[in-house]
């Protein structure tokens, strides 16, 4: 296995991580921004107020996109296992 193949494998895995984490992190970012704007306009400075909406939104996204995430990850893993004989040469 050459250095180029290893770099390509690492790039693919990092890209797959970004694809799988982006929906969850995006929703957490948007919900956090909305709650921060709400806190700024109402002068409520409760630190725990941001925790529950973010957790509920992230759980909802996991419930909605969990099947897709699992199929993406399993497809990537299957491709990695198919590459093992070529790596052994």
Secondary structure, 3 states (H helix, E strand, C coil): CCHHHHHHHHHHHHHHHHHHHHHHHHHHHHHHHHHHHHHHHHCCCCCCHHHHHHHHHHHHHHHHHHHHHHHHHHHHHHHHHHHHHHHHC
